[in-house]
């Protein structure tokens, strides 16, 4: 499977998701903060790895609880777990489907849509929004296109910052290094180059957890080059060897997040950040098949979220609680995160009051201004076409 992009990258929100959607919903507690709940000393030895058993986490205290085990949640948890002193819990509504071919086989892209691996959020005009309901979230069922946006898009973020935040370096030049840090790039081999694949090594990293390369079975028939040339001729959009250098408004063959060392399997967030360290990062527990309902607020007026309430994702059985020493990190996605915040009293007071929810934090923008990326697909069939790939 291979995509030919002739506009800004369809996956340009990947980095933005990784950097922004893991917004913390807490402030660090004071040393004398107290909450009535069981302590670790009253419970069994802490579990680690991936579990579906709520009692491996319920009523325990972790340093960080990450709500959502998608791209952002897994990535953030992995970085936090690099410090063995941190105790991390990730709570994910989906299952652990790492060994499901609908997940690891990139050539089965779209088979998961509309299945148990998809939230299938309803939208306008009877349409649905695809979203990964599985460990790894969208990174486990998307098209695996490894692309970045235009440099100007990242530079524009600086205009959203307050003067005191101006030195944070939210721009292309400062973020480019972090983009490369996430990947291990394997440039195209001779077979792939003969089909049109190309790349610029300086645009990529070589020591990161996400494996990036081109598929051997990428399309390579003569119509591929003809289509590329037609786009250039009709639109004037230039063809570049690599879409990942900050000039994404181009025609280019797009690499994929796939691991050629592992039979070309998908290099999703869990495959990249969790699986390699699962047996050694004993300070990290991931609970699947369970969903967070709301945050637990301290009653001392500090507006500190000292934990979360959760239950089975199918809404069967009892509610459970888990507690934090430092932060609850919201990474439940563009739909899930604002829904949890609103149920917890964070949002527009007029909207919350209409639902019988008491306002804890007046933040009117929560749940508003959703912008879903769009994709325009153009296809044609004709006798004699040789895709020379799949």
VOPA-649739 format. One record per residue: z negated, y, x negated of N, C-alpha, C, O in turn; residue in one letter. Coordinates in steps of 0.05 Angstrom, whole numbers, plus 32768, in hexadecimal, padded with zeros to 4 digits. Layout:
BEGIN
ZYXZYXZYXZYXa...
% end
This chain:
BEGIN
80007FE87FEF800080008000800080197FEE7FF1801A7FDBx8010802C7FF5801280447FE5801A805B7FF7802A8058800Ax800E80727FF28014808A80028022809F7FF1801B80A27FDAx803580AC7FFD804380C27FF0803A80DB7FFE804180DF8016x802C80ED7FF1802181057FFE8033811D7FF7803A81217FE0x8039812D800B804981448007803B815E8010804781728014x8021815C80128011817480197FF68170800B7FF2815D7FFCx7FE3818280117FC9818080057FBD8165800D7FC3815B8023x7FAD815A7FFC7FA4813E7FFE7F96813980187F8481498020x7F9D812380267F8F811D803F7F738115803A7F628116804Dx7F6C810E80227F508106801C7F41811D800E7F2E81187FFFx7F4A813680127F3E814C80037F21815180097F14815F7FFAx7F188146801F7EFC814A80277EE98136801A7ED18137801Fx7EF4812480097EE381107FFD7ECD811C7FEC7EB581157FF0x7ED4812E7FDA7EBF813A7FC97EAD814C7FDA7E95814C7FD6x7EB8815B7FED7EA8816C7FFE7E94815C800D7E7D81648010x7E9C814480177E89813380257E73812A80127E5B812A8019x7E7B81227FF97E6781187FE67E53812E7FDF7E3B81287FDBx7E5C81477FDD7E4B815C7FD47E3B816A7FEA7E2581747FE5x7E47816C80027E3B817D80167E2D816D802C7E1881768036x7E37815680347E2C814A804C7E11813C80477E058132805Ax7E09813B802E7DEE813080287DD9814680287DC981478016x7DDA8157803D7DC7816D803F7DAB816280447DA881518055x7D98816C80367D7D8163803A7D71817080527D7681878058x7D61816080607D54816A80797D37816F80757D2881708088x7D2F8172805C7D12817480567D0E818980417D2081928033x7CF58191803F7CEC819F80277CD6818D801B7CCA817D8029x7CD2818E80017CBF817C7FF47CA3818180007C9B81988003x7C94816C80067C79816F80117C6681797FFC7C6A81757FE4x7C52818780067C3D818F7FF37C2C81777FEC7C2C81627FFAx7C1D81787FD77C0E81617FCD7BF881597FE07BEF81427FDFx7BEF816B7FF27BDA816480047BE4815E80207BD5815D8033x7BFF815A80227C0B8153803C7C02813880447C0281258035x7BF98135805D7BEF811C80677BFC811580817C0381268091x7C0180FB80857C0D80F1809D7C0080D680A37BFB80C78091x7BFB80D180BD7BEE80B880C57C0380A280C67C1180A080DAx7C04809280B17C16807B80B27C0C8067809D7BFD806E808Bx7C14804D809F7C0B8039808C7C15804080707C2A804E806Dx7C078037805C7C0F803C80407C1B802280357C19800D8041x7C288025801E7C35800E80127C207FF8800B7C277FE0800Bx7C07800080067BF37FEC7FFE7BED7FD980147BE37FC3800Fx7BF47FE0802D7BEE7FCE80447C067FBC804A7C057FAC805Dx7C1C7FBE803B7C357FB080427C3D7F9D802C7C317F9D8016x7C517F8C80317C5A7F79801E7C697F8780077C6F7F9E8008x7C6F7F777FF27C7E7F827FDB7C987F8E7FE57CA67F837FF6x7C9F7FA47FD97CB77FB27FE17CD07FA27FDC7CD37F977FC6x7CE37FA17FEF7CFC7F937FEC7D107FA67FDE7D0B7FBE7FDBx7D267F9A7FD57D3C7FAA7FCA7D567F9C7FD07D567F877FDCx7D6C7FAA7FC97D867F9F7FD07D8E7FA77FEB7D877FBD7FF4x7D9D7F967FF97DA67F9C80147D997F8980287D987F718023x7D8E7F93803D7D807F8380517D877F8B806D7D8F7FA28072x7D847F7980807D877F80809D7D6C7F7F80AA7D6A7F8580C2x7D577F77809C7D3C7F7480A77D2D7F8F80A77D277F998091x7D277F9A80BE7D1A7FB480BF7CFE7FB480B27CF57FC980A8x7CF17F9D80B27CD67F9C80A77CD67F9D80887CC07FA0807Cx7CED7F9C807C7CEE7FA1805F7CEA7FBE80587CE57FC58041x7CED7FCF806D7CEA7FEC80687CD67FFA807A7CCA800E8073x7CD27FEF80927CC27FFD80A77CA58003809D7C987FF38091x7C9E801C80A37C838026809E7C7B802780817C648028807Ax7C8F802680707C8B802A80537C928047804C7C9E8055805Cx7C8B804F80347C90806A802A7CA3806880127C9D805A7FFEx7CB8807780137CCC80787FFD7CCD80957FF37CC480A88001x7CD780997FDC7CDB80B57FD27CF180C27FE27CEE80DA7FEAx7D0780B47FE67D1E80BF7FF57D2780AA800A7D2980928004x7D2C80B480227D3980A480367D5480B1803C7D5680C88044x7D6A80A280377D8580AC803B7D8F80A180567D918089805Ax7D9580B380687D9E80AB80837DBC80A980827DCB80BD8082x7DC6809080827DE2808B80827DEB807F80677DE6808A8052x7DF8806880697E00805A80517E1E805A804D7E2B80468046x7E2A807280527E478076804E7E4D807F80327E3D807A801Fx7E64808C802E7E6B809680147E5680A780077E4E80A37FF0x7E4D80BB80167E3980CD800B7E1E80C080077E1280C37FF2x7E1480B1801B7DFA80A580197DF7809280027DE480937FF3x7E0B80817FFF7E0A806D7FE97E0C807B7FCE7DFE80747FBBx7E1D808F7FCC7E21809D7FB27E0780AC7FAB7DFE80AA7F94x7DFB80BA7FBE7DE380C97FB87DCC80B67FB17DBD80BA7F9Fx7DCA80A07FC07DB4808C7FBB7DB780807F9F7DA3807D7F91x7DD0807B7F977DD4806F7F7D7DCC80827F677DBF80797F53x7DD2809B7F6A7DCA80AF7F567DAB80B27F557DA080B37F3Fx7D9F80B37F6C7D8280B57F6D7D74809C7F617D60809E7F54x7D8080857F667D74806C7F5D7D7780687F3E7D6B80557F33x7D8780797F317D8980777F147D6E807C7F077D6980737EF1x7D5D808B7F157D4280907F0C7D30807A7F187D2B807B7F30x7D2680677F087D1680517F137CFD805A7F217CF0804A7F2Fx7CF480727F1C7CDC807C7F297CE180837F467CCE80857F56x7CFA80877F4E7D00808E7F697D0380747F7A7D1080617F72x7CF680747F917CF9805E7FA47D0B80687FBB7D05807B7FC9x7D22805A7FBF7D3780637FD07D3B80507FE77D3B80377FE3x7D3E805A7FFF7D46804A80177D5E805780237D5F806F8028x7D73804780287D8A804F80377D8A804080517D8680288052x7D8F804F80687D90804280827DAC8046808D7DB6805C8091x7DBA802F80927DD68030809A7DD9802080B47DCF800A80B7x7DE8802D80C87DEB802180E27DFE800980E17DFB7FF680F1x7E12800980CF7E257FF480CD7E1A7FDC80BE7E047FDC80B4x7E2B7FC780BD7E237FAF80AF7E2C7FB180927E3A7FC38089x7E237F9D80827E2D7F9A80677E457F8980687E437F708068x7E5D7F9580677E767F87806A7E867F8780507E9F7F868051x7E787F88803A7E877F8A80217E9A7F72801C7EAE7F74800Ex7E937F5B80287EA47F4380237EB67F3D803B7EC07F27803Dx7EBA7F50804C7ECD7F4E80627EE87F5880597EEA7F6E804Ex7EFD7F47805B7F187F5080517F227F69805E7F327F778052x7F187F7080767F207F8980827F167FA180727F207FB78074x7F027F9C80617EF67FB180507F027FAF80347F0C7FC3802Ax7F007F9880277F077F98800B7F257F9680067F2E7F9D7FF0x7F347F8D801A7F517F8B80167F5F7FA480207F627FA98038x7F677FB5800D7F737FCF80147F8D7FCB80247F947FDC8034x7F9A7FB580207FB37FB0802E7FAF7FAB804C7FC27FAA805Bx7F967FA780537F8F7FA480707F867FBF807C7F7A7FC08091x7F8D7FD5806E7F877FEF80797F907FF280967FA67FEB809Dx7F7E7FFD80A67F81800280C37F797FEB80D57F767FEF80EDx7F777FD380C97F6E7FBC80DA7F527FC080E57F4B7FB780FBx7F417FCF80D67F267FD480DF7F247FE980F57F107FEA8102x7F397FF980F87F38800E810C7F36800181287F447FEF812Fx7F23800C81387F1F800281537F0F7FE881547F0C7FDC8169x7F047FE0813D7EF47FC7813C7ED77FCE813A7ECE7FE5813Dx7EC77FBA81347EAA7FBD81317EA37FCD81177E8C7FD58113x7EB77FD281067EB37FE280EE7EB87FFF80F27EB7800F80DFx7EBE8007810B7EC7802281117EB5802E81277EB18021813Cx7EAA804681237E9A805381377EAB805A81507EA0805B8166x7EC4805F814C7ED6806681627ECB807D81737EC8807A818Cx7EC5809381667EBA80AA81757ECF80B581887EE680BA8180x7EC880B981A17EDB80C581B57EDF80E281AF7ECC80F181A9x7EF880EB81B27EFE810881AE7F0F811281C67F10810581DBx7F1C812881C27F2C813481D87F44812381DE7F4D811381CEx7F4E812681F67F67811A81FF7F6780FC81FD7F7C80F081F8x7F5080F082017F4E80D382017F5280C681E67F5580AE81E4x7F5180D681D07F5580CA81B67F3980C381A97F2480CC81B3x7F3A80B481947F2280AD81867F2480B581697F3980B8815Ex7F0C80B9815D7F0B80C181417F0180A881327EEC809D8138x7F1080A0811E7F098089810E7EF3809180FA7EF480A580EDx7EDE808080F87EC9808580E57EBC806A80DE7EB7805980F0x7EB8806580C57EAE804B80BC7E92804580C47E7F805380BDx7E8E803080D47E74802680DD7E6E800D80CD7E6D7FF780D8x7E6A801080B37E657FFB80A17E59800680887E5C801E8082x7E4C7FF680787E427FFF805E7E59800B804E7E6D7FFE8049x7E55802480467E6B803280387E7A8046804A7E8980568040x7E76804480647E82805680777EA0805780747EAD80428071x7EAC806F80747EC9807280727ED4806780587EEB805F8058x7EC5806780437ECF805D80297ED5803F802A7EE280358019x7ECB8032803F7ECF801580427EE7800E80547EF07FF78054x7EF2802180637F08801B80757F1F802F80737F33802C8082x7F1D804380627F32805780627F4A804D80517F4B80378048x7F5E805F804E7F768057803F7F73805680217F8680508013x7F5B805D80177F55805B7FFA7F66806E7FE97F6980697FD1x7F7180837FF57F8180967FE67F6E80A77FD57F5C80B37FDFx7F7380A77FBB7F6280B57FA87F6E80D07FA27F7F80D37F90x7F6680E47FB17F7280FF7FAE7F5D81147FAE7F4681107FB5x7F66812C7FA57F5481437FA57F63815A7FB27F7C815A7FB4x7F54816E7FBB7F6181857FC77F6C81997FB27F6B81937F9Ax7F7581B07FBC7F8081C47FAB7F6881D47F9E7F5481D87FAAx7F6C81DC7F857F5781EA7F777F4D82037F867F3582097F86x7F5F82107F947F5882287FA37F4482227FBA7F3482337FC1x7F46820A7FC47F3482027FDA7F1782017FD07F0582097FDEx7F1481F67FB87EF981F47FAD7EEF820F7FA47ED782167FA7x7F01821F7F997EF9823A7F907EEF824B7FA87EDE825C7FA6x7EFB82457FC07EF482557FD87ED7824F7FE17ECB825F7FEFx7ECC82397FD87EB082337FE07E9D82497FD67E89824F7FE4x7EA482557FC07E92826A7FB57E8E82817FC87E79828E7FC8x7EA282867FD97EA0829C7FED7E8B829580037E8382A78011x7E83827C80057E70827580197E538276800F7E408273801Fx7E50827B7FF57E35827B7FEA7E2982977FEC7E3682AB7FEDx7E0F82977FEC7E0082B17FEA7E0082BA7FCD7E0682AB7FBBx7DFB82D47FC97DFB82DF7FAD7DE982CF7F9B7DEF82CB7F83x7DD282C57FA57DBF82B67F947DCA829B7F8C7DC0828E7F7Ax7DDF82927F9A7DEA82777F957E0482797F857E1082657F7Fx7E0C82917F7D7E2682957F717E2982867F567E3F82807F4Ex7E1382817F497E1482737F2F7E1382557F317E1082477F1Dx7E16824A7F497E15822D7F4C7E2F821F7F437E2F82077F3Fx7E44822E7F407E5C82237F357E6C82127F497E7881FE7F42x7E6B821A7F637E7B820B7F777E9882147F767EA082247F87x7EA6820A7F637EC282117F5F7ED081FA7F517EC381E77F48x7EEA81FB7F507EFA81E57F457EF381DF7F287EEF81C87F21x7EF181F37F187EEC81EE7EFB7ED281DF7EF67ED181CD7EE5x7EBD81E77F057EA481DA7F007EA281BF7F0E7E9481AD7F04x7EB081BB7F247EAE81A27F337EC1818C7F287EBD81757F2Cx7ED681957F1A7EEB81827F117EDE816C7EFF7EE681557F01x7ECB81747EEE7EBE81607EDD7EAF814B7EED7EAF81347EE5x7EA381537F037E9481407F147EA8812D7F227EA181167F26x7EBF81387F2A7ED381277F377EDB81117F247EDD80F97F2Bx7EE081187F0B7EE881057EF77ED280F17EF07ED780DA7EE9x7EB980FB7EF17EA280EA7EEB7EA080D37EFE7E9480BE7EF7x7EAA80D57F167EA780C17F2A7EBA80A97F267EB680947F32x7ECE80AC7F157EE380977F157EE7808A7EFA7EE180957EE5x7EF280727EFB7EFF80657EE47F1C80627EEA7F2480527EFBx7F2D80727EDD7F4980737EE27F58805E7ED17F54805C7EB9x7F6980507EDE7F7C803D7ED17F9880477ED77FA180427EEEx7FA580537EC47FC0805E7EC97FD480487ED17FCF80307ECDx7FEB80507EDB7FFF803D7EE5800A802C7ECE800F80367EB8x800E80127ED4801B80017EC1803A80047EC4804380137ED4x80497FF57EB480667FF77EB580727FF17ED0808480007ED8x80687FDD7EDD80737FD67EF7806E7FEC7F0B80807FF37F1Bx80567FF87F0B8050800D7F1D806080267F17806980347F29x8064802C7EFE807480437EF6809180407EFF809E80547F07x809B80287EFF80B680237F0780BA80297F2580D0802E7F2Ex80A480297F3480A5802E7F50809E804C7F56809F80547F6Ex8098805B7F42809380787F46807880817F3F807380997F3Fx8065806F7F3A804980777F34804980877F1A805880827F07x803680997F18803380AA7F00801680B47F00800780AE7F12x800F80C27EEB7FF480CC7EEA7FF180DE7ED1800080DC7EBEx7FDC80EF7ED27FD580FF7EBB7FB880F87EB37FA680FD7EC2x7FB580EB7E9D7F9B80E17E957F8580F67E957F6E80F07E9Bx7F8C810E7E8D7F7881247E8B7F6C812C7EA67F5881397EA7x7F7981247EBB7F6F812A7ED67F5A81157EDF7F4F81187EF5x7F5581027ECF7F4480EB7ED87F2E80E57EC57F2E80ED7EAEx7F1A80D57ECF7F0480CC7EBF7F0880AE7EB87F1880A17EC5x7EFA80A57EA47EFE80897E9B7EE480797E9A7EE480637E90x7ECE80847EA47EB480767EA27EA480777EBC7E8C80727EBBx7EB1807D7ED27EA280807EEB7EA180667EFB7EAE80537EF4x7E9280667F117E8F804D7F207EA680467F337EAB802F7F38x7EB6805A7F3C7ECC80557F4E7EE5804E7F3E7EED805E7F2Dx7EF080377F447F08802E7F367F21803A7F437F2380397F5Cx7F3380467F347F4A80547F3F7F63804B7F307F65804C7F18x7F7780437F407F90803A7F347FA680397F4A7FA180417F60x7FBD802F7F437FD3802B7F567FD4800D7F5C7FCE7FFC7F4Bx7FDB80067F757FDE7FE97F7C7FF87FDE7F70800D7FEB7F70x7FF77FC57F6880107FB87F5E80247FB57F74803C7FB57F70x801A7FB27F8D802C7FAF7FA480327FC97FB280397FC97FC9x80317FDF7FA380397FF97FAF80567FF77FB680667FE97FAAx805E80077FCA807A80087FD3808B80127FBB808380237FACx80A380067FB980B4800D7FA380D1800C7FA880E1800D7F96x80D880097FC180F580077FC8810380227FC380F680367FBFx811D80217FC4812D803A7FBE812780517FD2812B80687FCBx811E804A7FEA8119805F7FFD810180717FF580FE80877FFEx80EF80667FE480D880757FDC80E1808E7FCC80D980A47FD2x80F180897FB880FB80A07FA7810C80B37FB8810C80CB7FB4x811C80A77FCA812D80B87FDB811C80CA7FED812380E17FF1x810780BF7FF880F580CF800980E880E57FF980E780FC8002x80DF80DF7FE180D380F37FD080E6810A7FCA80DF81217FCCx80FF81027FC3811381177FBD811A81277FD6811E813F7FD4x811B811B7FED812181298006810C813E800C811281558014x80F38137800980DD814A800E80E081627FFC80DD81798005x80E5815D7FE380E881737FD0810081857FD780FE819E7FD6x811681797FDF812E81887FE5812A81997FFF813381B08000x811E818D8013811B819A802D810681AF802D810881C4803Bx80F081AB801E80D981BD802080D581CE800780C881E38009x80E081C67FF180DB81D57FD880C181CE7FCC80B981D97FB7x80B281BB7FD8809981B27FCC809E81A37FB280AF81917FB2x809181A97F9D8096819D7F83808A81817F828077817A7F90x809681717F71808C81567F6B807C81587F51808581627F3Dx8063814C7F528052814C7F3A804A81307F33804B811E7F44x8044812B7F1A803D81107F12802281077F1C801D80EF7F1Ex8011811A7F237FF581127F2B7FEB81277F3F7FEC813F7F3Ax7FE0811E7F557FD781307F6A7FBA81397F667FB0814A7F75x7FAD812F7F517F9181347F4D7F8981497F397F72814A7F30x7F9C815B7F337F9681707F1F7F91818B7F2A7F90819F7F1Bx7F8C818D7F447F8681A77F507F9D81B57F5D7F9A81CA7F69x7FB581A97F5C7FCD81B47F697FD7819F7F7C7FEA81907F77x7FC9819D7F937FCE81877FA57FE5818C7FB97FED81797FC7x7FF081A47FB9800781AA7FCB802181A17FBD803081B17FB3x802581867FBD803B817B7FAD804381617FB9803781567FCCx805981567FAF8061813B7FB48058812A7F9D805E81307F86x804981147FA3803E81047F8D803780E87F98802F80E67FAFx803980D47F88802F80BA7F8F801180BA7F8A800780C37F75x800280AF7F9E7FE580B27F9E7FD880987F957FDE80837FA0x7FC680997F817FB880817F797FA380797F8E7F9D80897FA1x7F9880627F8C7F8480587F9F7F6A80517F917F69804B7F79x7F5480537FA17F3A804A7F977F39802B7F9A7F3080217FAFx7F43801E7F867F4480017F867F3F7FF67F6A7F4580037F56x7F357FDE7F697F2C7FD37F507F3E7FBC7F477F3D7FA67F51x7F507FC27F337F627FAE7F2A7F547F977F1B7F5F7F827F17x7F3B7F9D7F127F2B7F887F057F207F747F197F187F5E7F12x7F217F7B7F337F167F6A7F487F2B7F657F5D7F277F6A7F75x7F417F597F547F577F517F667F627F677F777F6C7F627F8Dx7F607F807F6E7F6A7F967F7D7F5A7F9D7F957F647FAA7FA8x7F417F957F967F307F9B7FAD7F287FB97FAE7F297FC77F9Ax7F217FC27FC67F1A7FDE7FCB7F017FE57FBA7EEE7FD57FB7x7F027FFC7FAE7EEB80077F9F7EDD801B7FB17EDE80337FACx7ECF80117FC57EC180227FD97EA7802C7FCC7EA180257FB5x7E99803D7FDB7E7F80477FD07E6C80307FCA7E6180307FB3x7E67801D7FDB7E5580077FD47E607FF57FBE7E517FEC7FADx7E7A7FF07FBD7E867FE07FA87E837FEE7F8D7E7F7FE07F79x7E8480087F8D7E8380177F747E66801D7F6B7E5F801B7F54x7E5680257F7E7E3B80307F777E24801C7F7D7E0F801F7F70x7E2880097F8F7E127FF87F967E147FDC7F8A7E027FD37F7Cx7E2B7FCF7F8F7E2E7FB37F867E287FAF7F697E1A7F9C7F62x7E327FC07F567E2D7FBB7F3A7E0F7FBC7F317E087FB17F1Dx7DFF7FCA7F417DE37FCE7F397DCF7FC37F4D7DB77FC67F4Bx7DD97FB57F617DC87FAC7F777DB17F9A7F6E7D9B7F9C7F79x7DB57F8A7F5A7DA17F777F527D8D7F837F3E7D787F787F38x7D947F9B7F337D837FA67F1E7D757FC07F277D607FC67F1Cx7D807FCE7F3A7D737FE67F447D5F7FDE7F5A7D647FE27F72x7D487FD37F527D357FC87F657D267FDE7F747D157FD97F85x7D2B7FF77F6D7D1F800E7F7B7D3080187F927D29802D7F9Ex7D4580097F997D5880127FAE7D5B7FFC7FC37D627FE57FBCx7D5580037FDB7D587FF17FF27D6B7FFD80067D698015800Cx7D7E7FED80107D917FF680257D8D7FE5803D7D907FCC803Cx7D867FF180547D827FE4806D7D9B7FE8807E7DA17FFE8086x7DA97FD280857DC17FD480957DBA7FCC80B27DA57FC180B8x7DCD7FD080C47DCB7FC980E17DB57FD980EF7DAC7FD18104x7DAC7FEF80E37D97800080F07DA0801D80EF7DAE802680DCx7D97802C81037DA0804781067D88805A810A7D7680548119x7D89807180FD7D74808580FF7D78809481197D8E809D811Fx7D62809781287D6380A681417D5C80C3813E7D6980D48149x7D4780C8812F7D3E80E4812B7D2B80E681147D2180D28109x7D2680FE810B7D14810480F57CF8810681007CF3810C8117x7CE5810180EE7CC8810480F57CBE811D80E77CC0812080CFx7CB3813080F77CAB814980ED7C8D814B80E97C7D814080FAx7C84815780D47C68815C80CF7C5D816E80E57C6C818080EFx7C45816A80ED7C38817B81027C29819380F77C1C81A18106x7C2C819880DD7C1C81AE80D17C2C81C880D17C2381DC80C6x7C4481C880DE7C5381E180DF7C6681E580C87C7481F980C7x7C6681D380B57C7681D7809C7C9381D080A07CA481D6808Fx7C9A81C480B77CB581BB80BD7CBF81A880A77CD781A980A0x7CAD8197809E7CB48183808A7CBA816980987CA9816080A8x7CD1815D80937CD78142809E7CCB812D808C7CD481288076x7CB6812180967CA7810D80867CB280F180897CA780DE807Cx7CC680ED80997CD280D3809C7CE680D280B37CEF80E780BDx7CEE80BA80BA7D0280B780D07CFA80A080E27CEA808E80DAx7D0480A080FA7D01808A810D7D1B807C81107D3080898112x7D1B8061810F7D34805281117D30803981217D1980308126x7D46802D81297D46801381367D61800581327D7280108124x7D637FEE813D7D7C7FDF813A7D947FF081457D917FFE8158x7DAA7FEE81387DC17FFE813F7DCC7FF8815B7DD980098167x7DC67FE081657DCF7FD981817DBA7FE281957DBC7FDB81ADx7DA67FF1818C7D927FFD819E7D807FE881AB7D747FED81C0x7D7E7FD1819F7D6D7FBB81AA7D547FBA81997D547FBE8181x7D3D7FB581A77D247FB281997D147FCB81957D1A7FE081A2x7D007FCA81847CED7FE081817CF77FF5816E7D0A7FF1815Ex7CE9800C816F7CEE8021815C7CDC801C81437CC780118145x7CE68025812C7CD7802381137CD5803F81077CE58051810Ex7CC3804280F47CC1805B80E57CC0805480C77CB8803E80BFx7CC9806780B77CC78065809A7CC28082808F7CCA8095809Cx7CB4808480797CAA809E80707CB480A580547CBC80938044x7CB380BF804D7CBD80C880337CA880D980257C9780E68031x7CAA80D8800A7C9980E97FFA7CA881037FF37C9B81197FF1x7CC281027FF17CD281197FE87CE581237FFD7CE181398008x7CFA811480047D0E811E80167D1B810980277D1D80F2801Fx7D228112803F7D35810380507D508110804B7D538128804Dx7D64810080437D7F810A803D7D92810180537D9680E98058x7D9D811580607DAF810F80777DCC810A806D7DD8811C8062x7DD680F280707DF180EB80677DFE80D8807C7E0B80C58075x7DFA80DF80957E0480CE80AB7E1F80D680B57E2880CC80CAx7E2D80E880A77E4880EF80AE7E49810880BF7E35811380C8x7E62811180C47E67812A80D27E5E812880F07E59813D80FCx7E5D811080FB7E54810C81167E37810481177E2781108126x7E3080F181067E1580E681077DFF80F980FE7DEA80FB810Bx7E04810880E97DEF811A80DF7DE7813080F37DD0813380F8x7DFA813F80FE7DF2815481117DE58148812A7DD481558136x7DEE813081327DE18124814A7DC4811E81457DB381228156x7DBE8113812D7DA2810D81277D92812681247D7B8128812Ex7D9D813B81187D8F815481157D89816081307D73816A8135x7D9D816081427D99816B815D7D83815C816C7D7281688179x7D848142816B7D70813281797D548137816D7D408133817Ax7D54814181547D3A814681477D328163814A7D1D816B813Ex7D41817381597D39818E815E7D4481A3814B7D3A81B98149x7D59819B813D7D6681AE812A7D8281B581367D9381A48138x7D8581CF813D7D9F81D681497D9C81F081597D8B82018154x7DAF81F3816C7DB0820B817D7D9B820881937D9D81F681A3x7D87821981947D71821681A87D7B821581C57D70820681D5x7D90822481CB7D99822481E77DA5820881EE7DA281FF8204x7DB381FC81DB7DBE81E281E07DA881CD81E17DA881BB81F2x7D9581CE81CE7D8081BB81CD7D6E81BC81E67D6781A781F1x7D6881D481EF7D5781D682077D6481CB82207D5781C18231x7D7F81CD82217D8D81C282387D8B81A382397D908197824Ex7D85819782227D82817A82207D65817282207D5E815A821Dx7D53818582237D36817F82237D2B817A82087D17816C8205x7D38818581F37D2F818181D77D22819A81CD7D2E81B081CEx7D09819881C37CFC81AF81B87D0881B7819D7D0D81A5818Cx7D0C81D181987D1781DA817F7D0281DA81697CED81E6816Cx7D0981CD81537CF881CD813B7D0281E281277CF381F1811Cx7D1D81E181237D2A81F481117D42820081207D5481F28129x7D42821B81227D588229812F7D70822B811C7D70823B810Ax7D84821981207D9B8219810F7DB3821581217DBD81FE8124x7DBD822B812D7DD2822981427DEC821C813A7DFB8212814Bx7DF2821B81207E0C821081177E0D81F181177E2281E68114x7DF681E4811A7DF681C781197E0681BC81307E0181C38147x7E1881A9812A7E28819D813F7E4181AD81477E4E81A6815Ax7E4681C381397E5D81D381407E7281D481297E6B81CE8112x7E8A81DD81307E9F81E2811C7EA881C8810E7EB081C980F7x7EA881B2811C7EB3819981117ED1819C810C7EE081A5811Ex7EDA819580F57EF6819680EE7EFE817B80E27EF7817580CBx7F0D816B80F17F15815280E87F30815580D97F42816380E2x7F32814780C37F4C814880B57F61813A80C57F5C812680D4x7F79814380C47F8F813880D37FA3812A80C07FA4813080A8x7FB2811880CB7FC7810A80BB7FE0810880CC7FDF80FE80E3x7FF6811180C18010810E80CE802080F980C0802580FB80A8x802680E480CE803580CD80C3805280CD80CC805780D180E4x806480CA80BA808080C980C1808B80AE80B6808980A8809Fx8097809E80C880A1808580C080BD808080CC80C5808C80E0x80CC806E80BF80E6806780C980ED804A80C280E4804080ADx80FC803E80D38104802280CD8123802180CD8130802F80DDx812D801180BB814A800F80BA81517FF480AD81437FEB809Cx81677FE880B581707FD080A881777FD6808B81847FEA8085x816E7FC4807A81757FC7805E815F7FD4804D81627FD58035x814A7FDF805A81347FEB804A81267FD5803B811F7FC08047x81217FD9802281127FC7801280F87FD4800980F97FE47FF6x80E17FCF801680C97FDD800E80BF7FD57FF280B17FE57FE5x80C77FBE7FE980BF7FB57FCE80A17FB87FC980987FBF7FB3x80927FB37FDE80757FB57FDD80697FB27FF980777FAA800Bx80507FB97FFB80437FB78015802D7FCC8018801F7FCD802Cx
% end
